[in-house]
Amino acid sequence: MRKNPARINVAWVHSTTAIPSPDARFRSLLLGILLIGAVLRLYGFTGGLPAVTDSDEPLFVVIALKMLAGHGLNPGWFGHPATITFYCLVLVFGLAIGAGLLTGHYSSLHDFIARMYLDPSILFISGRLLIILFALISIILTAMIARRLFYKRVALISALLLALNPLHISYSQIIRTDIQVTVFMLLCVLYSIRIARRGLLADYAKAGFCLALACATKWPAANIAICMASAALYHALQRPDQARTQARNLAFGAMVSVLSLALISPYLILDYRTVMANLGGEMQLHHLGATGGGFWYNIGWYIAHPFRDSIGTAGILLVITGMVLVLRRGLPAFILLPPVFIFMVSISYQTLIWDRWVIPLLPFVSIFIAYAVCSIARALALHIGKPRARPAALLLMLLALTVPMVATVKSNAAERITDTRNVAAAWVMKHVPSGQTIFLEHFGFDLLRGGWRLIFPAGDVGCVDVAAQLGGKIKYDQMGKWRGSRAIVDYGTVNAKNLGTCAADYAIFSHYDRYARERAVYPHEAARYEAAIRAGTLMATFRPVPGEIGGPTLRIVRMKHGFKKN
């Protein structure tokens, strides 16, 4: 009897063809995106070391190292407040030191400390790897949010755009709080989606705890609380009979957040005097190179600089398109739009402007672009009546977006690997005799083994010996007092009465050009640099070259009679 060809063993077909499930393909593609993101962030992430090119990185390293050395769980600084960052660094540094002792790389803790002062690279590398890990987690969370609000294609494109974002990559390679706080904010968003759909008390508690983690990392993260509130409102609108319940649940979530913050960072309460002093120090009206110009000016600056530099003009237009399209979607509108609006308004009202302040917005930006691109590709395919044209349209738009982003990433990496401060150090090693005193304004750890006496500006007391500072003879807390209310400690801001302590054979000026560009705001600082340069002999000037050499313009001056009091 002839078998019916229509009767096919479905299980046999699946077992022999081994077609991956949609979820398996999604996970594989997301893993590929993560690998791309990891490679881009690992490339050049050690750039500059052992010199440190970011002025705030040593702050985090020094405080975490002090805590690890047995000085307790109180960081003693709460400017961000950065509590979670400090605790994570303590853990990572402890593991790095422990591994070094177990492998015999260090003979003792004393040996480690002695070698660390000459070359702290191990601490900065381990700390930067920690931030890279959080950056990859932020990519995963972005994909998860986009998938829960839209569909897989939007999720994958969102992850890809964030993985390739030049600004996100740059701050993934620096020990700061911005990438880490982004992760906790995204976790709060994820639980807010659950709140909107389920309205369970447990979801409010989890969202509140993530909010606490975010606030313990960086104060402005408190703005993400709007996401919890808008999610509660959405659920109440869908289920009016649960409106009172959701209000009580929201209050409970807020209480969990406050209590969690107190438990996570108890010294915010126990050491509130330091907290208030640090917050006062962070509230600067002027900062060299970062003074804003009012609300609307600041908004324009953020759009024209960090956003355009990272996603391009086309990306900005697609963000706007995506936000308009999301307005027609219920849940995505409630989850995505309020935090973006509140956060943008919050940072734009500040007197200072920093590109890093938009880092928490980049996942949202990526989602808006991804949704816009997918929607436009679908509309074009329907318009021309060729559904198969949709992938081609999608690919072309993505190439137009990502090719410039990759080019910027490559350029940034080159500038990070070769910095003017490293070039200047090489010149000093070649031309400055051992035993000379060198004044410098950057953290030139690469010069510590050259046999020179290095001095560094410290504010009220003038200049201090770098070796003494690193050897623990000068405490960080004391350095903070000497700094006072200064936003930047450099030659321009040293107390005039103690300028004589900065006398040196050579000076490496890093900040003069920045003061010269803002002479109207900093006339005395600019004049002081100019007087010092005139008093000596300009030996070399090193300028950044876009796409090749990063860093500030450096001037090396040979001083004939030290620095004059002016």
C-alpha positions, -999 to +999 in steps of 0.1 A: +000+000+000+014+035-010+021+058+019+004+092+021+032+117+014+012+143+034+017+123+066+051+135+079+067+129+112+070+164+125+093+154+154+116+137+129+118+169+108+127+190+138+153+166+150+170+163+116+169+200+105+178+214+140+163+247+133+171+270+162+141+285+181+134+322+178+146+326+214+178+308+207+185+330+176+177+361+197+201+350+224+228+342+199+225+375+182+225+393+215+256+374+225+273+385+193+264+421+200+278+418+235+311+404+221+313+434+198+306+458+227+333+440+248+359+442+221+353+479+215+355+487+252+386+466+258+405+481+229+426+509+243+410+508+278+445+509+294+455+540+274+477+564+292+487+541+320+506+544+342+498+581+337+461+588+345+444+611+320+410+615+338+413+638+367+386+620+389+398+584+385+425+588+413+398+600+437+379+567+434+410+546+435+426+564+465+394+563+486+387+526+478+423+517+486+420+536+519+389+517+528+406+484+519+436+492+541+413+490+571+401+525+575+365+513+577+334+514+555+330+551+556+343+565+522+347+599+537+335+615+505+299+617+492+300+641+462+282+616+439+278+599+465+294+569+448+289+546+477+282+515+455+311+524+433+335+525+463+322+492+477+326+475+443+361+488+439+371+476+474+359+441+464+377+442+430+409+456+445+408+430+473+405+402+447+433+417+426+457+420+456+447+386+468+454+370+434+488+388+433+498+375+468+486+339+460+505+338+427+537+352+443+536+384+422+536+403+454+556+391+484+535+409+509+509+437+513+537+461+520+554+450+488+522+456+469+517+491+483+553+501+476+551+489+440+516+504+435+529+539+442+554+536+414+529+520+390+492+519+400+481+503+367+468+471+384+443+491+404+431+512+374+430+482+351+409+462+376+386+492+383+381+499+346+373+462+339+346+465+366+331+495+347+333+476+314+313+447+330+286+471+341+286+486+306+279+452+291+251+446+316+236+479+306+235+466+270+216+435+281+192+454+302+185+478+273+176+448+251+154+434+278+135+466+282+130+470+244+118+434+240+093+437+268+079+470+254+082+462+216+096+431+199+129+413+193+141+432+163+138+465+182+156+449+212+185+437+191+189+470+173+187+489+206+215+467+220+236+472+189+233+509+189+243+511+226+272+487+220+285+510+193+278+543+210+311+563+212+302+582+243+290+551+261+323+533+251+344+562+263+329+563+298+330+525+299+368+528+300+369+552+330+364+546+367+333+568+373+298+564+385+279+571+353+279+537+337+272+519+370+242+542+379+228+535+344+225+498+352+206+504+384+183+529+367+176+504+339+168+477+365+143+502+381+127+506+346+124+468+342+106+464+374+085+494+366+073+476+335+062+447+358+044+473+380+025+486+350+014+451+339+009+433+373+009+460+400+022+436+426+037+448+459+069+427+453+075+446+420+073+480+438+097+467+465+122+455+438+119+488+419+124+508+451+155+488+460+170+494+426+162+531+429+181+531+462+211+515+445+210+541+418+208+570+443+236+555+464+257+556+432+248+591+418+223+616+432+205+626+399+193+590+396+165+599+419+148+612+388+141+576+377+115+574+405+091+590+380+092+557+361+077+539+391+050+566+395+040+566+358+039+528+358+016+529+388-006+554+370-007+533+339-019+502+359-044+523+378-058+536+345-061+500+331-076+488+364-095+517+381-107+494+408-070+490+419-062+527+420-060+529+458-041+497+460-015+510+435-012+543+455-005+523+487+020+501+468+038+531+454+041+546+489+055+512+500+080+512+472+091+547+481+096+536+518+116+506+506+138+529+486+145+553+515+152+524+540+173+506+515+194+537+508+200+541+546+211+505+548+232+505+517+249+538+525+245+544+563+272+570+564+250+593+545+232+597+578+261+589+602+285+614+585+259+639+573+283+668+580+307+655+554+278+648+530+266+684+532+301+698+528+307+676+497+274+685+482+283+722+487+316+716+470+298+700+440+275+729+435+298+752+415+286+782+396+316+781+373+339+753+362+367+756+337+354+743+304+320+733+318+300+764+327+265+764+312+245+792+299+210+788+312+182+762+306+177+766+269+214+770+261+222+738+280+195+718+262+210+730+229+245+722+241+235+686+250+218+681+216+246+697+196+275+680+214+272+648+234+242+635+215+252+646+180+288+635+186+276+600+196+247+593+173+250+620+146+223+644+133+204+615+116+203+598+150+189+628+167+161+631+141+154+594+145+152+599+183+126+626+179+107+604+154+108+575+178+095+596+207+066+608+185+058+573+174+060+560+210+033+586+220+008+564+202+018+534+222+003+531+257+028+513+279+060+524+261+049+560+264+043+557+301+076+539+307+101+557+284+090+593+280+086+606+316+121+596+328+138+611+296+119+643+300+125+647+337+162+638+335+168+661+306+151+690+324+170+682+356+205+683+340+196+713+319+187+734+349+221+729+364+247+757+361+273+733+347+272+711+316+290+677+313+287+652+284+288+624+310+255+635+324+236+621+294+250+586+298+219+573+316+198+586+287+217+566+260+198+534+265+165+553+260+180+570+230+190+537+215+155+523+220+138+553+204+161+551+174+156+513+170+118+517+171+119+545+146+141+526+122+120+495+124+088+515+119+101+534+089+114+503+073+080+486+077+062+517+064+085+519+033+080+483+025+042+486+027+042+519+007+060+503-023+041+471-019+072+449-015+074+433+020+108+418+011+123+453+008+119+458+046+152+440+056+171+460+029+157+493+041+165+484+077+200+474+068+207+506+048+194+528+077+215+509+102+246+513+081+240+550+077+238+553+115+265+529+126+293+535+102+299+571+114+296+558+150+323+531+144+345+558+128+342+580+159+349+550+182+381+543+162+391+579+164+385+581+202+405+549+208+435+563+189+433+595+210+430+575+242+460+553+233+482+582+224+478+612+248+497+645+249+506+638+285+523+605+275+541+623+247+552+650+271+565+624+296+586+608+268+601+642+261+609+647+298+626+613+300+648+622+271+657+658+279+654+665+316+683+654+338+677+632+369+674+651+401+656+681+387+623+693+403+593+691+380+560+709+386+531+691+369+493+694+369+483+659+358+487+625+375+520+616+358+527+583+375+548+574+345+574+599+357+578+585+393+607+562+384+627+589+365+647+602+395+630+636+395+614+654+423+577+659+414+555+686+429+518+690+425+494+719+432+473+715+464+454+747+468+457+766+500+492+753+510+507+758+475+524+727+461+532+694+477+558+667+471+542+638+451+563+611+467+553+623+502+516+623+492+517+589+477+537+575+506+509+584+529+527+613+546+499+635+533+464+622+540+437+625+514+414+641+539+440+668+544+443+673+506+405+678+505+408+706+531+436+723+512+415+721+480+387+741+497+359+751+473+381+750+442+366+731+413+401+725+399+434+725+417+462+737+394+488+764+391+461+790+383+442+783+416+471+779+441+470+803+470+491+833+459+508+835+493+522+800+490+531+801+453+568+799+462+563+763+472+558+756+435+593+766+425+607+741+401+633+736+374+607+726+349+570+730+347+545+710+327+514+732+322+482+714+313+455+740+319+468+773+305+450+771+271+417+763+288+420+795+310+431+815+280+399+805+261+378+817+291+399+847+300+368+868+307+358+845+335+394+836+347+415+867+340+438+862+371+444+825+364+453+831+328+476+860+337+494+839+362+503+812+337+514+838+312+537+854+337+553+820+346+558+812+309+575+846+303+597+841+333+611+809+318+619+793+285+593+775+265+610+742+257+582+722+240+545+723+232+523+693+226+489+697+210+461+671+205+455+659+169+419+648+162+418+611+155+455+606+165+465+622+197+442+631+226+445+652+257+450+689+264+476+712+250+508+709+272+536+733+275+569+724+291+587+754+305+622+756+319+621+779+348+651+802+355+641+815+389+612+794+400+577+809+402+571+844+411+543+854+435+515+869+414 
